[in-house]
Amino acid sequence: MTYRFCIPFALLALGTLSGAQAGAESVPAPAASAIVPGVWMIPGGILPNHEPDGNSVVFDAPRGLIVVDTGRHSWHRDAILSLARTQKKAIIAIVNSHWHLDHVSGNPALRAAYPELQVYASNAIDGALSGFLASSLREAPSHLNDPRIDAELREDIRGDALTIQNGTALRPDVVITASRLITMGGRALKINLAKNAATSGDVWVYDDKTRIAALGDLVTLPAPFLDTACPDGWKIALKEIAATPFKTAIPGHGSPMTHPQFLLYQQTFETFVDCSRSALPKEECATGWTNSIEPLLDPNSTDGQRVQRMASYYVDLLRANGGQSKYCESAPNIHSAS
């Protein structure tokens, strides 16, 4: 069973969101944690019978707050708004790392609360709205009528459909066409454009002041989410990140990383993609990923089998499409970085 709204697809296809797991009776709001003074992370998550939320990163600026990614669910955006109230500052800018719904769906609510804010992102959402997301919207009724899908997930599907129908609200006010330093509310951040990577246009943020990099889905745990990916462009993006003198990298999903931990992820990603493009058994490629990435996972987790299944799923996905996602060229109009 594949549900096209869900990023990553493997979570549903492998049963990790199935009714076999107990649903949460109530969803606690995630708590913002300070990475360093003036920079917070609001963790995303993957709750039973729900779709994912990606991590959000919030930078304090002299004239307001800058939010990198806004999650999917109401509890995630409420945590962002709560942080703004606690800090007694307006949200002046949103930077979207990419168009996946677990990273942009909170945009309209934050804009409603702070109408003057500006959204910065690539133009990849345009191709997604006319292609991938439009197809998802057409398929929504069949998923809503599928008895295998639990009530909570049906509610997420309805929410995603409404978000796509209101897709113009997801478009950026400022289109990122090249990597450059941008000052927002008095704070300068390096906004980097990665073409044809996790999506056709990914944005990642580097703050030279704190040496923090917010990477979006260019780094995800427990596996790389390859559903809309161009792995060759993704490798290039990881090399550019590796050359940046960051101290802490915050992935789109997962815990913050040191620079050496990121280099381990980069090496493991490249090895996994190369293995997926070889004639080696997919189980060997998946086991290689699972074993190599283990130092970056929660040591208290007993979820190794799920990681193995996800990695196997993505080997199949790459091999079915010539070594990349079939959506790799879904939005070819990304501006070239200069």
N, C-alpha and C positions, 0 to 999 in steps of 0.2 A: 504494500500500500504506500503510495507516494503522494504527499500533499504539498503542492507547489508553493503555497504561501510560506511554509515553514522553512526557515533558514537556521540550521542546516537540515536538508531533507532527511539525512540519515537518522536523525533523532526519532522520527516517526517510522521510517521504513524499517528500523531495527527494533521497534517496539519500546523504545525508551520513554515514550509518552503514552503508553497504552494503558488501558483500564486495569491491567494487572498490578499497577502500582497504586498505592493509596493516595487519593487526592488530598490536598491541604484544605482543611475546613475553613481557615482564614489565611489570608496572605499578609504576612508582616511586611511593612515598608522597609526596604533596605536602608541601612544606616550609612551616611557619608563618613568616610574616614580620611583624615589628613595624611597625605603622602609626605609633604613638607609644609611648613607654614605658607598658607595662601594657595595651596593646590589640594584638591580633594578628589577622591574616587568614590563613585556610587556604584557598587558592584551589581552587575547583571546576574542572571541565574536561569536555571532550567528546572522549573518546578514540575512535579508529576501532573500529567494531563493538561499542561500548558505549553505554549510556545516560548521560545527564549526571549530574554532581554539581554542586550549587550551592555558592557560597562560604559559608564559616563565619567568623564573627567572634567572638573570645574577649576578654572583659573581665576584668581582674584585680580582685578585690574583697578586702577585708581578710580575709575568712574563706573564700575559695575562688575558683573560676573560674565565670564566666557565659558560656555558649556560645549564640550565635545561629545556629541551623540546624546540622544534623548530617550532611548529605550522604546518599548512597545506598550507596556501595560500601565494602567492608571497609577498603580502603587509605585512604579519607578519614577514617573514624572512628578508624582506628589513628593517623593524624596528630594528631587531637584528643587522644587518650589519651596519645600521646607528649609532647605539649606539657604536659599536666597532670603527667606524671611529671617532666619537665625542670624545671618550676616548683615541684615538690614541694607541689602543692596539689590538693585535691579539687575535682571539678566539683560545684557546689552547685545550679546552675540551668541549664535549657535554655529559651530563648525560640525558639519556632517562628514564622517569619514567615508561613507558610502551609502547607497540607497536601500539596503536591506531593511525590512520593516522593523526589525528589533533594534535598529539604531536611529530611525527617523520618525517613528510614529508619534512621539511626544512633541514634535515641532508645533502643531497647531495649538495645543494647550498652553505651551510656553509663550507662543506669540499672542494668544488671547490675554494672558496675564501681563505681558510686557509688549504692547503693540509696536514700540519703537525699535525693538531688537532687529538685527540683521542676521540672515542666514548665509553662511559661506559653504560652498560645496562645488564639486565638479558638475558638469552637465549630464552625467551618466543617467540621472533619474529620467531624462526625457526618453531615452531608448528603452529603459525599463518599463515606463508607463505605457508605451505603445507596443511592447513585446511581452516580456516575461510576466509583468504584473497584470497586463490585460488578459493574458491567457489564464492566469490564476483566477481572476475574477470570473471568467466564463465557467471555470471548473468548480467554483464554490458550491453551487447547489448540489452537485453529486456528493460532495464530502459532507454537507449538512444532512443529507439523507442517509448517510452510511451508518448503520447501527453499531459498527465497531468503534466509532468515534464518541468519546465521552462528552457529557454536557459542558464541562469546562472548556474543552478544546473547541466545541462548536461555538461557544461564545467568543473565543479568540478568532475563529474564522470569520464570524460576523463583524467583529471589530476590524479585522484586516480588510474585509470587503469595503467597509465604510471609509477606511483610510485611503484605499486605492481610488474609490469613487471621488474622493476629495483630493486627488493627486496633485492638483495645481498648488495646493497649500504646502507641498513638500519641495517645490522648486526653490532653488537658492535666490536670494536677492543679489548676491555677489558670486559670479561664476569664477571658480579657480581654473585658470587656463595655463598657469605655469607656477612652478615653485618660487615663492618669494616671501619676504618679510612683510607682515601686515601688522599695523598697530590698531588695536581695538580697545577703546576706552582707556587709552594711555598705556597699554601693555603690548609690547612687540612680541609676536610669535612667528616662527618660521612655519609657513603653511606649504606643505610639499605635495605635489601631484605625482601619483604613480599610475601610469597608463597600463591598461590591460593586465591587471594583477588579480586580486580577489574579485573585483568587478572590472568593468571597462574603464573606470576612473576612480581610484581611491585617493583619499586625502589623509595625510598623517601630519601631526603637529609636533614641533620641537621648540621647547622653551630653553633658551641658552642660560637664562638667569638661574634656573633650578636644575638644569640638565635632565629634564623629564621629557620623554617622548610618548605621545599618545598615538597608538598605532592602528586603531580600528582592527578590522579583520585580516590585516596582513599578518597578524599573529593571533591564533586561537588555540585554546586547549579545551578538551583533551586531544583534538585532532584538527588539522587544517580543513576548513569548510570550503570545499572545492566545487560547490554546486554551480557557481557562475564564473569559475576561475579560468584565467589564462596562466598556467604555471610558469611559462618562460618569462613573462612580464613580472610575475610575482617574485621570481628569483632575482631579477634586476632590482626590484624595490627593496628586497631584503639586503642586498649588497649595499645599496645606498644608505639604508638605516644603519648597517654595521659600521659604516665609515663615519657615522655621526658620533660625537663624543658624549653621548648620553650616559647618565648614571643609572637611571631607572626607566624602564619601558613598561607602559601599561597596555596590555593587549585588549582586543575587542571582547574576548571571553577568557577568563582565567585571572590568576593573581599577577601582581607586578613582578617584573624580572630585573635582575642585574644585567650588565652588559655581557658578562661571560655566559649567563643563562640564555640570553638572546642568541648568542653565537651557537650554542648547542641546538637551539630551535632551528636556526638557519641551516646548519649542517644536516640535521635530521630531516628537514623539509626537502632539501635538495636530493638527499639519498633516497627518500621515499618516492619522490616524483620520478627519479631516474629508474628506480626499481619497477615502478608501475608501467614504465615504457619499455621494460625488458621482457624477456620470455620466462623470467623466474615465476614460480608459483605465487599466486596472490597471497597465500598464507605466509610465505616467507617475507614478502614486502610488509605485510601488516604486523608480523611479529617484530621485524626490524624497527618499525616505527614505535610500537608499544614498548619495547625494551629500552630503546634509546631515549624516549621522552619521559620515562618514569621519574628521573630526578626533578622534573618540573611539575609533577602532579602532587596533589595533596597526599602526604605520607599516610594519612589515616583512611584514605579511600581504598575500597576493595573492589573497585570498578574496572579492573584490568580487562575483563572479558568484554565489557562494553567498548572500551578503547580499541581492542582487537577487532571487534565487529565493525565499528565505524571505519577503521582503516581499510578493512577488506572491502567495505562498501565503496570507498572512494577509489580503490584500485580498479574495481569493476567499472565505475563511472568514467575514469580516465581512459581505460582501455576500450570502452564502447564508443569513444568520441575522438580517437586519434591522439590521445595523450593530453586532452584538455576538456573542459566543459563544452557542451554543445552550445552554450550561451556565450562563449568567448568572443564572438564577433557580433553579439546582439545589438551593440550600440557603437558603431564605428566612428561616430562624429566627435569623439573626444579631442579637444584641442591639444596640439603638441606643446610640450614644455619647451621653452626657449632658454 
